[in-house]
Amino acid sequence: MAGSRPRDGVQLAKREVVIAIDFGTHGTGFAYSTDGGDTVNMHEHYPHQAVPYPKTRTAILYNGRSPVEIGDAALHFADDQRTLLKEFKLGIQDPSACDACPAGLNAVQVAADFLGMFRRYIIQYLREHGLPNGQEQVAWCLTVPAIWSEASKVKMRQAAVRAGLINNLEDDKLSIILEPEAAALKVIRSKATNIQVGDTYMVVDAGGGTTDITIHTVESRGGGELVLAEATHAVGEMVGATTIDTAFMNIYKQKVGEQALNAWKHDHPREYQLVCDKFEAVKRIFTGNDKKALEVEHGSSHNIRLSTLTMKSLFNPLVDSIIDLAKRQLKDSNVAVNKVFLVGGFADSKYFVKRMRQALSADDSALDAVEVGGVVVPVVVPAQPYAAVLWGAVQYGCRPDLISARRSKMSYGIELAMPYKDGDPDKIWHAEKGQFYCHTNFKPFVERNQLIQVNEVVVQYATPLYTETYNYRHVRN
């Protein structure tokens, strides 16, 4: 006998302030709410930032094994005597993907060091603004990519414990949300998106190191409140806008040689970072129709000129892979999508947005809609797409019940003896039943992609193979 039953939702202890940290590959930011999510306060002024922006760089500067600076400040104070680490977040899922750590450190500890210093920065900010900041007054919400394994999510909790956000792995002061799921919450909580009950929409979250895609259906709860249910399980890949930066530096390396480039990075890290920042600005304005070559400033007589053809060669491998991922998700989901939303830092790229609209449309001239199953579907870039995940994470930290159901990424079950069928791997003679059984059947409790309500409990019943203990005869095919 099998069945499932929902149980009463677990109510977490209410906190006076909910703080979300969008811990990204390229940038990290925080936002908070003191009124249950009605108002989201975005922090946009970090030390040594060139312009106000809701994220500082995900970078950390070590003196030996001691962290001394994080964020844009780490880039500003970098020198050849200390170790600067960037993009280390990817190492939590794939240890080979992060920069070389100082001896004795790994990606989890580096993330813990970064989050620990970031937590102290946040708490100091709360104190200076007269806001609640005690350990029992604060709840935290951390974002992770949709493609991360459960083991990687546990590693994030371990980093949070070491960073002082929580006391132990089970501490309910920390919730974790998938990045595209947080962006999907931004969509339903924003009046500008015009989302209604019954709509099904795709979110493409293209960030610095990963790209995740989710599809959600909008449901209504008592009082007309909108909540989300996953229409299909999320997909993603370890690709993001930082691959364009790598490709740019490969061109630079071809021009000056690997030895010269490495010496420049080591001896003049601030100058090297300045060039990277200038290229970041060029990435944002590139449209693909640029009449003149774009320039990355590097001293008046050493500016780097990038033709439209060269820029496309930097962008296209990444853009093509994201387009392919989106097409596969639309095809495999087998659901009718009403809207497509592009979020994440890369959604600030004009070229990326244009290519996404063109590639998913039957008509290359349709720059504001795609055709899905014969129906024209708007492709929308919300205001501040780079902050959508952060904003939605605050909402989730305040109201985790806004996600009503999720799709299982895997099947879960147990090994169970069942009546033998032709083709089963083995069989045993059941003395009481007078028939053969296979004792290595997989009995699923939850199937892959099955919709599971939040706090739902799945119950399966099984009985011993025999009412009494018997010796049995095992027969192999």
Solvent accessible surface area in square Angstrom, and as a share of the most:
residue,aa,sasa,rsa
1,M,186,0.83
2,A,60,0.46
3,G,38,0.37
4,S,64,0.42
5,R,136,0.50
6,P,105,0.66
7,R,125,0.46
8,D,129,0.67
9,G,38,0.37
10,V,93,0.53
11,Q,158,0.70
12,L,78,0.39
13,A,59,0.45
14,K,197,0.83
15,R,48,0.18
16,E,95,0.43
17,V,0,0.00
18,V,13,0.07
19,I,0,0.00
20,A,0,0.00
21,I,0,0.00
22,D,5,0.03
23,F,0,0.00
24,G,9,0.09
25,T,6,0.03
26,H,51,0.23
27,G,7,0.07
28,T,0,0.00
29,G,0,0.00
30,F,0,0.00
31,A,0,0.00
32,Y,19,0.07
33,S,2,0.01
34,T,63,0.37
35,D,63,0.33
36,G,48,0.46
37,G,3,0.03
38,D,123,0.64
39,T,68,0.39
40,V,26,0.15
41,N,48,0.25
42,M,47,0.21
43,H,15,0.07
44,E,49,0.22
45,H,123,0.55
46,Y,14,0.05
47,P,68,0.43
48,H,96,0.43
49,Q,37,0.16
50,A,105,0.81
51,V,101,0.58
52,P,84,0.53
53,Y,52,0.20
54,P,3,0.02
55,K,36,0.15
56,T,8,0.05
57,R,31,0.11
58,T,1,0.01
59,A,0,0.00
60,I,0,0.00
61,L,0,0.00
62,Y,0,0.00
63,N,86,0.44
64,G,51,0.49
65,R,148,0.54
66,S,64,0.41
67,P,43,0.27
68,V,51,0.29
69,E,52,0.24
70,I,23,0.12
71,G,2,0.02
72,D,25,0.13
73,A,9,0.07
74,A,0,0.00
75,L,11,0.05
76,H,62,0.28
77,F,83,0.35
78,A,5,0.04
79,D,51,0.27
80,D,60,0.31
81,Q,145,0.65
82,R,74,0.27
83,T,52,0.30
84,L,46,0.23
85,L,3,0.01
86,K,36,0.15
87,E,52,0.23
88,F,1,0.00
89,K,3,0.01
90,L,20,0.10
91,G,4,0.04
92,I,1,0.00
93,Q,58,0.26
94,D,54,0.28
95,P,99,0.62
96,S,99,0.64
97,A,40,0.31
98,C,28,0.17
99,D,62,0.32
100,A,90,0.70
101,C,36,0.21
102,P,20,0.12
103,A,89,0.69
104,G,67,0.65
105,L,24,0.12
106,N,86,0.44
107,A,8,0.06
108,V,17,0.09
109,Q,49,0.22
110,V,0,0.00
111,A,0,0.00
112,A,3,0.02
113,D,25,0.13
114,F,0,0.00
115,L,0,0.00
116,G,5,0.05
117,M,38,0.17
118,F,2,0.01
119,R,59,0.21
120,R,130,0.47
121,Y,63,0.24
122,I,0,0.00
123,I,17,0.08
124,Q,85,0.38
125,Y,39,0.15
126,L,0,0.00
127,R,138,0.51
128,E,120,0.54
129,H,103,0.46
130,G,70,0.67
131,L,41,0.20
132,P,33,0.21
133,N,40,0.20
134,G,28,0.27
135,Q,92,0.41
136,E,116,0.52
137,Q,60,0.27
138,V,2,0.01
139,A,15,0.11
140,W,11,0.04
141,C,0,0.00
142,L,0,0.00
143,T,0,0.00
144,V,0,0.00
145,P,0,0.00
146,A,1,0.01
147,I,36,0.18
148,W,0,0.00
149,S,49,0.32
150,E,96,0.43
151,A,64,0.49
152,S,4,0.03
153,K,36,0.15
154,V,69,0.40
155,K,67,0.28
156,M,1,0.00
157,R,54,0.20
158,Q,64,0.29
159,A,0,0.00
160,A,0,0.00
161,V,46,0.26
162,R,129,0.47
163,A,6,0.04
164,G,31,0.29
165,L,1,0.01
166,I,3,0.02
167,N,88,0.45
168,N,74,0.38
169,L,68,0.34
170,E,147,0.66
171,D,18,0.09
172,D,64,0.33
173,K,9,0.04
174,L,5,0.02
175,S,21,0.13
176,I,35,0.18
177,I,2,0.01
178,L,24,0.12
179,E,14,0.06
180,P,0,0.00
181,E,3,0.01
182,A,0,0.00
183,A,0,0.00
184,A,0,0.00
185,L,0,0.00
186,K,38,0.16
187,V,1,0.00
188,I,13,0.07
189,R,78,0.28
190,S,29,0.19
191,K,199,0.84
192,A,100,0.78
193,T,12,0.07
194,N,97,0.50
195,I,18,0.09
196,Q,111,0.49
197,V,85,0.49
198,G,52,0.50
199,D,22,0.11
200,T,13,0.07
201,Y,0,0.00
202,M,0,0.00
203,V,0,0.00
204,V,0,0.00
205,D,8,0.04
206,A,0,0.00
207,G,18,0.18
208,G,15,0.14
209,G,4,0.04
210,T,8,0.05
211,T,0,0.00
212,D,1,0.00
213,I,0,0.00
214,T,1,0.00
215,I,0,0.00
216,H,1,0.00
217,T,39,0.23
218,V,2,0.01
219,E,64,0.29
220,S,60,0.39
221,R,85,0.31
222,G,71,0.68
223,G,91,0.87
224,G,50,0.48
225,E,46,0.21
226,L,38,0.19
227,V,5,0.03
228,L,0,0.00
229,A,4,0.03
230,E,8,0.04
231,A,11,0.09
232,T,7,0.04
233,H,28,0.12
234,A,11,0.08
235,V,36,0.21
236,G,18,0.17
237,E,54,0.24
238,M,68,0.30
239,V,37,0.21
240,G,1,0.01
241,A,13,0.10
242,T,10,0.06
243,T,60,0.35
244,I,0,0.00
245,D,36,0.19
246,T,79,0.46
247,A,30,0.23
248,F,3,0.01
249,M,21,0.09
250,N,61,0.31
251,I,36,0.18
252,Y,26,0.10
253,K,63,0.27
254,Q,148,0.66
255,K,164,0.69
256,V,71,0.41
257,G,31,0.30
258,E,105,0.47
259,Q,157,0.70
260,A,51,0.40
261,L,10,0.05
262,N,73,0.38
263,A,49,0.38
264,W,30,0.10
265,K,81,0.34
266,H,113,0.50
267,D,72,0.37
268,H,96,0.43
269,P,21,0.13
270,R,127,0.46
271,E,75,0.34
272,Y,29,0.11
273,Q,8,0.04
274,L,101,0.50
275,V,2,0.01
276,C,29,0.18
277,D,64,0.33
278,K,69,0.29
279,F,2,0.01
280,E,37,0.16
281,A,55,0.43
282,V,10,0.06
283,K,10,0.04
284,R,84,0.31
285,I,98,0.50
286,F,1,0.00
287,T,41,0.24
288,G,6,0.06
289,N,100,0.51
290,D,33,0.17
291,K,197,0.83
292,K,168,0.71
293,A,30,0.23
294,L,25,0.13
295,E,71,0.32
296,V,0,0.00
297,E,100,0.45
298,H,36,0.16
299,G,50,0.48
300,S,118,0.76
301,S,91,0.59
302,H,124,0.56
303,N,51,0.26
304,I,31,0.15
305,R,158,0.58
306,L,4,0.02
307,S,49,0.32
308,T,32,0.19
309,L,147,0.73
310,T,39,0.23
311,M,0,0.00
312,K,66,0.28
313,S,67,0.43
314,L,8,0.04
315,F,0,0.00
316,N,40,0.21
317,P,91,0.57
318,L,9,0.04
319,V,0,0.00
320,D,69,0.36
321,S,34,0.22
322,I,0,0.00
323,I,11,0.06
324,D,70,0.36
325,L,4,0.02
326,A,0,0.00
327,K,96,0.41
328,R,105,0.38
329,Q,8,0.03
330,L,28,0.14
331,K,165,0.70
332,D,105,0.54
333,S,12,0.08
334,N,139,0.71
335,V,53,0.30
336,A,86,0.67
337,V,8,0.04
338,N,65,0.33
339,K,34,0.14
340,V,0,0.00
341,F,0,0.00
342,L,0,0.00
343,V,0,0.00
344,G,6,0.06
345,G,39,0.37
346,F,7,0.03
347,A,3,0.02
348,D,46,0.24
349,S,5,0.04
350,K,115,0.49
351,Y,6,0.02
352,F,0,0.00
353,V,16,0.09
354,K,38,0.16
355,R,49,0.18
356,M,0,0.00
357,R,50,0.18
358,Q,50,0.22
359,A,32,0.25
360,L,15,0.08
361,S,16,0.10
362,A,85,0.66
363,D,79,0.41
364,D,98,0.51
365,S,87,0.56
366,A,29,0.23
367,L,80,0.40
368,D,99,0.51
369,A,11,0.09
370,V,1,0.01
371,E,75,0.33
372,V,29,0.17
373,G,83,0.80
374,G,60,0.57
375,V,97,0.56
376,V,102,0.59
377,V,1,0.01
378,P,55,0.35
379,V,5,0.03
380,V,45,0.26
381,V,47,0.27
382,P,15,0.10
383,A,88,0.68
384,Q,82,0.37
385,P,8,0.05
386,Y,38,0.15
387,A,4,0.03
388,A,0,0.00
389,V,8,0.04
390,L,0,0.00
391,W,51,0.18
392,G,0,0.00
393,A,0,0.00
394,V,0,0.00
395,Q,2,0.01
396,Y,22,0.08
397,G,19,0.18
398,C,26,0.16
399,R,68,0.25
400,P,50,0.31
401,D,58,0.30
402,L,0,0.00
403,I,0,0.00
404,S,16,0.10
405,A,0,0.00
406,R,71,0.26
407,R,61,0.22
408,S,15,0.10
409,K,77,0.32
410,M,103,0.46
411,S,46,0.30
412,Y,109,0.42
413,G,30,0.29
414,I,76,0.39
415,E,119,0.53
416,L,44,0.22
417,A,31,0.24
418,M,68,0.30
419,P,64,0.41
420,Y,54,0.21
421,K,122,0.52
422,D,139,0.72
423,G,76,0.73
424,D,17,0.09
425,P,94,0.59
426,D,10,0.05
427,K,40,0.17
428,I,1,0.00
429,W,87,0.31
430,H,3,0.01
431,A,55,0.43
432,E,71,0.32
433,K,124,0.53
434,G,42,0.41
435,Q,74,0.33
436,F,59,0.25
437,Y,25,0.10
438,C,0,0.00
439,H,56,0.25
440,T,52,0.30
441,N,23,0.12
442,F,114,0.47
443,K,59,0.25
444,P,38,0.24
445,F,65,0.27
446,V,18,0.10
447,E,91,0.41
448,R,138,0.50
449,N,51,0.26
450,Q,66,0.29
451,L,59,0.29
452,I,34,0.17
453,Q,79,0.35
454,V,56,0.32
455,N,46,0.24
456,E,39,0.18
457,V,39,0.22
458,V,38,0.22
459,V,39,0.23
460,Q,42,0.19
461,Y,133,0.51
462,A,62,0.48
463,T,120,0.70
464,P,112,0.71
465,L,55,0.28
466,Y,23,0.09
467,T,121,0.71
468,E,119,0.54
469,T,139,0.81
470,Y,98,0.37
471,N,153,0.78
472,Y,110,0.42
473,R,141,0.52
474,H,77,0.34
475,V,39,0.23
476,R,179,0.65
477,N,114,0.59
